[in-house]
């Protein structure tokens, strides 16, 4: 969202009441000034309001003149204006003069004022601007002076109804003559707070612009373009605050807002950029995303020509609204509704063919409700939505300056992590990221590669020249494609953000705007250790809703527990369940870990598409056959290698149930934490020899933990009494099929989400 409003769009006298929506309200000073400065030999005319007191810094002395001739005191030309200007208004030249020393002699000798017998002082002013004559020897008021510089006399001359059009390069030309009829010499003073000889312009002279950009992460960026005929330096200081959320538009008045509503405070610009007409644009960026609601930017600017005792010379109140996130095509809540409805529909169709005991249908209803838990972890279906928990896009982008291209693979080949700084040209976060990267580099050493990518539509190399010169090739500066396809493929979207990518090419951490140097160093350290993933993740998920279906699926098929015919080692049942469930989990996890370890992260989006399709396939096969043929074969092979006594006690069908449960645990964990194995195992393996050892240990630990989750689920069912066993035996045929339908729906939903979102978004 972009909000851009300029001073010329609104009247400075606009009422503060009656605001009905976004916009801007400006309040400008009624007068603008140019002041005499310098010395008598080299006089100047400047914009800076004199602040010193005491003896004036500049002066031009004069003595008695004849009644017909004047003495020229000052002839000067101002600095050229840098902006085109149409000035409509009035102009006053103010001069301050006195006698060299306080004396009544002028008053005493002023017999006939304005004649040779008088003793008055009058100045004649000639002023032109850009070739237009505004004053031509116009005389000021006449004064009989008797004071010294401590109480200088005020002289002025006015020009009304001026209409002057100026262009860059035009100047003020000022000439001041004096006719002094008094015998005591006088002095024209300038350069102090009490003797501000100069020009006062009554009319519009400055035309600033202020813009606000809200990016896809609801981060606010403020841009201020100071436009003055004498350049942006005319705006000497500023204070800006983001205030909100506020209740209504009418309360958005300068200085209003509770303390807790003032969420951002800016003074010194975060950065500068070159805007239209080669103007310097001051930029600021918020530290954190804004919540949806109504806000204002309460801005106060000071001008160099205004009284420094006034806190604000220009007031701007920019009203804007942060909208709610746009509605997605399909919210994931729908799949949570679809699964129970689908299971109920399937049950209704199955009842027409054969009736089962009513308790069996109750088990299926509980399973359908339990499936809502993992379904809530599924992503929404949204067009061009990036994959939040997945791999970084495999980019290969041109460097600024035309020095070839740099790819993610190139950066990963040099280190174990990549720190990516995404920014929109002109954003102050480009400089802030660079400063954080420089400090983080000294903390990390060679453990990470750094890169910045300019994103946004229509990125031009010329927009990056200043930033590239500042970087001085400290790290690559890349330019996104014209359609911002690389930026949009990151979780942050094509906006300001810092993204940490691990050795496997997976996004481990990201944050809008920037990250501090210590946060970057910690994130890189975590990336080399599995990005915070733990072997206890499968067990921890038992306390949430992600593995709820497991407790229903773990119901045994046997109505009664059978003791083994011959003595077995203690805990044989637990060990067999661990073996079966661990094997089922490993059948899924081992290929994923190998693919990640071998560098397939650059193609991970397509691997996830295949995985989603495979989940749907496993669900369909289970729906149709009650089990997965390939898993059954592998389970049978493992079971056949067990000792005879164990095979006799734990039938192949029961052992196959454990293997299937381990596989379903893997799928449920993937739905909840898609990058657990890919990052926690594969990425760690790519960090070196020690990483390979740690990865093997991590995979073994995850396999054991997955087996323990099945053991725990079986234990919970076992200690609740004979009822779960009875329900399990009654639903042994229909229970896996119902779960197959739920799995097929979840796999299909995820497949559509991936294709509609990141796949189409990357094309």
N, C-alpha and C positions, 0 to 999 in steps of 0.2 A: 504494500500500500504506500502511495506517495502523496504527500500533502505539500503543495507549493503555493505560497501566497506572497505578494509583494506589497510594499508600502503604497504604491500607486493604485492598488485595487480598492483601498478603503480610505475614507476621509479621516483625518486625524481628529476631527471633531465628532466622530461617530459616538452615539450614546452608548454608555456602558450597559444599559439595560436592554432587554429584548433580544438577547442572543438566542437563536433557535437551532444552532448546529455548529459544525466545524467552521473555522475561519480565523481571521486575525484582526486585532484591534491595535492601532498604532497611536501613540501620543508623541508629537514632535515639539521642540522648542519653538516659540514664536519668532525668535530673532537668532540670527547667525552673525558672526563677527570675524573681522580681519583686523589685526593690531599692528601698529608701527613697532618696529624692533630695530636692533642694530645700533650703529653709531651715526653721528652727524655726517661723517665722510662716506659711510657705507650703510645707508638706511635700508631696512627691509620691511616687508609686510608679511606677517605670518598669521597662522591660525591659533597659536597657543595663547590661552588666556594668561595675562601676566599675574604671577603669584608673589613676587617679591614686594617688600615694603621698604620705606626709607627713601634715600636719595634715588630718583629715577635713573634707570640704566642708560637711557638715551635722551639726548637733548639737542636743540638747535637754537643758538642765541641770536638775538636781533637787537638793533638799536633804533633810534629815532629815524624815521624816513620822512621824505617830503610828502606833502599832501597829495601829490599826483603820481608818485612812483612807489612801487612796492618792492620789497626784498624777497627774493626766492629763498625758501628755507629747505624744502625737501622736493626732490624729483626722483621717483623710483618706479619700478615695475615689479609686479608680483610674479611668483612662480606660475608657470602655465597650468591651466586646468587639465585634468586627465580624462574627464568625462564630458560628454555632450550635456548641455544644460539649457533649459528654457526657464529664465527667471522672470517671474511676474510679481511685482510688489513695490515696496518703497525702500529707499536707501538714505542713510544718515551718516555724515562724516562728523565724528566727535573729536575735538582737540582740547588739550589741557595745557594752559600756559599761565605764567606768572611773571612778576618782576624778579630780578636777580636776588633782591632782598626786600623784605616787607617794608613798604614806605607809603606815606599818604601823598607823595608829591604829584602823582598823576591826577588824583582827585582834586588836589588844590589848584592845579594849573589847567584844569579842563573848563575853560571859560565858555567857549562855544563848541560843543561836541560836533565832530564831523567837519571842522574847518581848521585852517592853520592855527587857530586860537584854541583848539581842543587838545585833548590828551588821551584819546581812546585808542583801542587796539582792535583791528579787524583782520581776519584771514580771508584770503581768496583761494578757493579750491577748484582745481580742474581734475576731472576724473573721466576716464574712458575705459571701456571693458570690451575687449575683442573688437576694437575698431569703432564701437558705438560710443559717441560722446554722451555722457550722462550729466556731468557738471562742467560748465565752461566759465571759469573765473567767477564762480558763484561765491558771494560773500556770506560770511558767518555773521552772527550777531556781534555787535560792538560792545566792548567792555572797558570800563575804566579800571585798570588793574591796580591793586595795592597789596596783594598777598604774595607770599613766597611759595616755593614748591610744596610746602606742607599743607597748603590749602589752595591748590591751583584753581584758576578760573576755568569754567567750561564754555567752550565755543562749539557751535554746531551749524550745519547747513544740511538741508534735506532735499531729496529728489523724489517725487511721487509718481506713481503709475508707470513704473518702468516695465518694459517688455523687451527683453534682450535674449536672443538666441546665440549660444556660444558652442564652440566645438573644441575638441582637444587641441591644446597648444595656445589657446587664447589667454591673454593676461590682463590684469588691472594695470593701468598707467595712472599714477597719482602725482599731482604737483600742488605744492602748498606755498603760497606767497603770503606776506604779512605787510600791513600798513600800520605802523606804530607811531603815534603822534606824541608820545610822552618822552621826556628827556632822559628818563631812567630806562636802562636797557631791560629787555624782557627775554624770556626763554620759553620755547615750546618743549614740553616734556612728553616722554613716553616710556613704556616698559615696566611700570609698577602697577600694583593693584589699584591704587588711587589715581593714577594718571594713565588711563587706558586709551590713549589717542589711537583712533583707527576708524574702521568702517563698520556700520551696523546694517545688516540686510534683513528686512522684514518681509519674509516670504519663504516658500519651500525651496530648500537648497540640497537636501540629502534625500536619497531614494534607496534605502537598504532593502534587502530581500532576506527572508527567512524561510527555510524549508524543513520539513520533517519527513523522515522515511521510517516506516515500520517494516522490518523484514519478516520473512516467513517464521522466524522464531520469536516474534513480537519484541525484538530488540529495537530500541529507538535510536535514530541518528539525526542530530540537528545540524543543519548547515546554515551559516550566516554569511551573506555577501555584503560587506560594507561598501556602499556606493556613495561617494562624495566627489564633488568637482576636484578636490585636492588629494584624492586617493584614499585607500582604505585605512591608512594610518590616522586619518581624522577621527576614527572611532578608537579612542585610547584605552578603553577597558569595558568589561561586560561581566554581568552576573546573570546566569540562567538557572532556573529550577524547573524540574518536571514535577507537577503537583497533581495528585489524584490517587485513586479514582474519586471523582466528585459526583455529587448527586444530580446536578443539572447544569445547563450552560450559563444561566444567569448569574451563578455564583462565581464565575470565572473572571475575577477582577484582580488587578495587580495588588499584591500584598495579602490577598485573601488565601485561605486554605489552612487547615490545622497542621500542627507540627508533624504529626505522623503521616500526613498526606504529601509532605515534601520529600519525595523518594530519591531525587537526584539533584545534585548541586554542582554547577560548572562555573569556572572562571577562565583560567588559562586554556586556550584551545588544545584539544588532544592532538590535532593535526591540522594541516592546511592542504588545500588542493587548488589547482588552477581551473577556474570556471569559464563561463562565457566571456568573450571579449578580453581574455587573458587576465581576468580579475582573480584576486586571491580570495579563496573561500575558507572561512574558519569552520572547523567541524568538531563535534563532540559525540560521544557514543555512550549510551547507558551501560551500566555495569551488569544489569540482569534483565531478563524479559519482563515486560509489563503484563499485568493481568488485564483481561478484557474490561472495558469501562471507558468513561469520559475523563479526559485529562486536559491540562493546559501547560504550555511552556510559558512561565512567567519570566520575562527578560527585561533587564535594565542595562542600558548602554550609556556610556559617557562620551562626550565629544570634546575635543581639545580646545574648542573656542568658547566653551560654556563655563560658567562660574563653578570652580572646583568644590565649593561648599555644598552644591546641590548633589544629592546622591544619585539621581537619575536624570539624564538629559533626554533620553528617548526611552519610552516604555512600549514594549510589545507583549501582547497576550495572544498566544497562538493556541486556539482550541482544536482539539482533535479527539478522535475516538479509536480505541483499539477494539476491533470487532472480535466476536467469538470465532473460534476456529471453524473453518468451513465444514459443512456437513459432508461426511464421507458417502460414497456410493452405497455401501452396505456396512453397517456396524457389526462388530463381532458378536454382539448380543443376539443377532439373528441366528447364528449357528448354534448358540446355546438353546435357542427355542426350537430350532429345526430338528435337533437330535431327539429330544423326547417325542416330538410329534411324529418324526419318521419311525421311531421304534414302535409307537402306538399304532401307527398305520400298518406297519409290518405285522404286528401281533394280530391286528384285526383280520388281515388277510390269512394269517396262519391258522386262526381259529376255525375258519371255514373248512379247512382240510382235516384238522385233527385237534381234539381238545386235550390239554394237559391239566394236571392238577392245579387248582387255583393258586397255591403257594408258589408254584413255578412262575406264574405271571407276576406275582408280587415281587419276586427276585428281579425279574426283568425291568420292572418299573423303577426299582431302587437303582439298578445299574444305569438306566437311562438318566435318572436324576444325578447320579454320581458323575456321569460323563460331562455334565455341565461344567464341572470344575476345570478340567483341562481345556474345554472349549473356550473358556473365558480368556485363555492365554493366546488364542489365535489372533492374528492381526486383522484389522479392518480391510475391506476390499475398497481400494481407492486408486484412481488413475494416477500413474506416474509417482506413486508413493515409494520412497526408498525403503530398503530392508533395514530396519533399525538394528537388529542383532544379527549381523552378518559380515561378509567380507567387504573391503573397500573396493571401489571400482578400479579395474586394471587400466589406469590411465597412461597415456603417452602423449605429452603436451609439448608445444613449442616453448622454448625459452625466450624471454624478452631479449631483444637484441639480435635475434636470428642465429643464435649459436647452436642450432640443432634442437633436438627434442630430448626430453628426460622422461623415463617411464617409472612406474612404481617398482618394477622388477629391478631397474638400475639402482634405485635408492635402497631397496632391501638387500641387494648384493653387497652393499658397503657396511651394513650395520644390522643390529637385531631389532630395530624399531625405526619407524619413520614418524616425525612430527610434522603435520601438515597445517599450515596457516591459510585458511580461506578468507578472502576479503573482497569486497566490492570496491572498484577503483574510486578513490576519493574518501574512503572510510578512514576515520582516525584509528581504527583497529589495526590497519596495516602497520603503522609505526609502533603501536603498543605491542603487537605480536613480535615485531622485530626486536624490540628491546627485551621482551621476555625470552625470546629464543637465544639471544646473545648471552644472557645470564644463565639460562638453562644449559647451554652448550658447555660453559665452564664447569658446571656441576656434573654433567653426564660424561663428558669426554667424547670418546669415539663410539659410545654405545648406541648412538642414535643419529640418523640423518635428518636434516631440516630442509623444508621446502615451503615456499609460499606460492599460492595459486590465486591469481586474479580471476574472479568469476563474475557472473552477471551478463546480461545480454549486450552484445556488441562491444566486447572489451577491445580497446585499441592500445597498441604499443605506446603511443604518445602519452596516454594517460598514466603510464607507469614509469616514465623517464626519471622523474624526481625520486621515486621510491627506489628504483634500480640504482641510481647514483648513490643513494644513501647506503644501500646494502653493500655496494662495492664487491659483488660476487661472493659475499660471505656464504650464501647458499643459493640454489637455483630459484629464479623467479619465473614462474610459468604462467601461460595465458590459457584460460579455458576456451573451449570451442565456442563458436558464435551462439549456439543455442543453449549454452551453459549445461550441457548434458553431463559433464563430469561433476560439476558442483551439485546438480540436482540428484545425482546418484549417491551422494554422501548422506548420512542421517541428518545433517544440518540443513540440507538443501543448499541452493546457491546463495549463501549469505555468509556473514562473518562468523568464523568459528575456528577453533583449534581441535584437531583430530589426531589421536594417537593410533598408529597402526603397528601391530606386532609382526614378528618374523614370518608368520604364516600368511600375512596379508589381511588380517582381520581387524576391524575397528574395535579397540578395547575401551577407549574413553573419548568423549568429545564434549565440548562446552561452547555455547554461543559466545561470540566476542573474542575472548582470549583466555589463556590460562597463565597463572603466575609461574615464574621459573621453578619454584619448589614443587608446585603441583605437576608441572611437566616432568620433572626429575622423578617424582614418585610414580607417576603413571608409566613412564618408561621402565622403571624398575619392576613394577607389577606386571607389565607386558612380558617381561622375560621370565616371569614365574607363573605363567598361566592365567594372568589377568584376574587374579583373585578367586579363580575357580578352585574348588576343594573336592577331595575324594569323599567328603561327607555330604556333598550336595544331594545325592539320591536319598540318603537317610533324612536329611533336613526337609525334603519335599514331602515326606510322610505327614508332617504336621500341618500341611496346607491342604489345598483342594486338588493339586496337580495329579496326585496318585490315588484319589478316592476310588476310581473304578477297580483298582488293584484288590481292594478288600472284598469286593463282590466276586471278581474273577478268581480269587484265591480259595473260594469255597471248594472243598474236596469233592471228588466224584464218588468216593466210597461212603456208604451210610455209616459204617462202623470202622473203628480203627482196629487193624489186624496186627497182632504181635508177630515178629519174625519166627520162622520155624526153628532156626538155630541162632545161637548167640552172635551178635554183631558188635562192632566197636561202639562205645558210648557215643551218642549223638549221631548215629548213622543216618537217621532221617533228615536231620538238619544238614549234614554234609551232602547228602544226595540232592536236597533242594538247592543248596548253594551251588553244587556242580551244574545242575540243570539250568537254573536261572542265570548263573554266571556265564554259561555257554551261550544261552540265548542273547544276553546282553552283548557278549563279545562278538557274536556273529554280526551285530549291527555296528558296534563301536570300532572294531579293528579296521575295517575298510575305510571308515571315516578318518581315523587317526592316520592311517598310511597316506591317504590322499592329501591331507593337510600337511603332513611331514614332507611329502614329495613336492610341495610347492603348488598344489592345485588351488590355492586360495584365490588366484586371479580369475579362476573360472567358477568360483564357489556358488555364485547365483544359479548357474545352470545345474550344479550338483544338487542344490536345494530343490530345484524344480523336479529333478529326477527323484529325490527323496520323497517329496510330496506325492508324486505319482505312485511311488512304491508303497507308501503308506495307504493310499487309496486302493491299490491292488491287493495288499495284504488284507485290508478290510473286506474287499469283495470276495476274495477266496475264503476267508473265514465265514462270511455270511452264507456262502453257497455250500461249503464243505465242512464247516465247523472247525477247521484247522488249516494250516498252510502246508501244502504238500512238501516243499523243499525243506522246511523246518522239521517236518515229521521225519523225513529221510535222515537228516543230520542227527536228530534226536535218537532215532533208532540205531544209527551207527555207534553213537556214544554209549547208548544203553547196552549194546551187544558186547562192548569191551569191558563191562563191569563184571566183577566176580559173580558166579552163579547164585550164590546165596543172596546177594544184593538184588540181582535181577528177579529172583523168585519172590522176594518180598516187595519190591517196588516195580510193578508192571510197566511195560513200555508206554502204555497210554498215560499213566500218572507221571512218568518221567517226562514225557512229551509236554504234558501240561506245564511243568516247571520251566521247560525250555521256552515254551510260548510266553509264559509270564515274564521271563527275563527279556524276551524281545519286546513285549508290550511296555515293560518298564523303560527300555531304551527309547521307544517312540514317545512315551509320555514325557520323559525328561527332555527330549529334543523339542517337543512342542513348547515346553516351559522355558528351557534354557538352550536355545539352538546352538550356541557356540561352546558348550561345555567340553565336548571331546575335541572339537576342531582347534580350539584355543588352548584348553588345558593340557592337551596331549600333543597334537600335531605341531602347534606353534612353538612349544617348548623344545621339541625335538630339533627344530631348525636353528637353535641358538648355539649349537656346538656339541662336543662329545659329552660334556656333563649334562647338557640338555637332553640328549638321547637317553641317558640313564634315568634322569628324572621323569622323562616322558613314559618310559616303560613302567616305572614305579607308579606313576599316576594312573596309567591304564589298568594296571593290576589292582590298584586300590579302588578305582571306580567299578571294576568288574565285581570285586568282593562286596562293595557297598550295595551294588544293584542286587546281588544275590541275597544280601542281608535284608533288603527291603521286602523281598518275597518271603523270606523266612519269617520276618516280623508280621507280615500280613497273614501268613498261615497260622502263626502263633496266636494272633488276636482272634482269628476265627475259631481256633481250637479250644481256647480257654473259655469261650462263651457258652459252651455246652453242646448238647446233641442237636439242637435246632438248626444251626448253620450247616451241619453235616447232612441233615435230612433235606434241607432246602437245596444244598449243593447237588445231592444225588437226584432230586426231582427235576432240577433245571440243567443237568449236565449236558443235554443235547442242544437246548435252545439258548443257553447263556452265552457261549462263544459266538453264536451266530448274531445275537443281538449286539454284542460288542463289535463284531465285524461291521455291522451296519453303521454304528456310531463312528468307528474308525474310518470307514470309507467316506462318510460325510465330512469329517475333520480333514482328511487328506485332500478331498476334492476342494473344500473351501480354501485350504492353504495353497493349493495349486493355482486356483483362480486368482487368489490374492497376489501371488508372486508374478503371474503372467501379466495381469492388469496393472500391477504397480511397478516394481523395479525392472521387470523384463521390458515392457513397452516403454518405460521411462528411459531406458538405456539405448534404445534404438534411434 
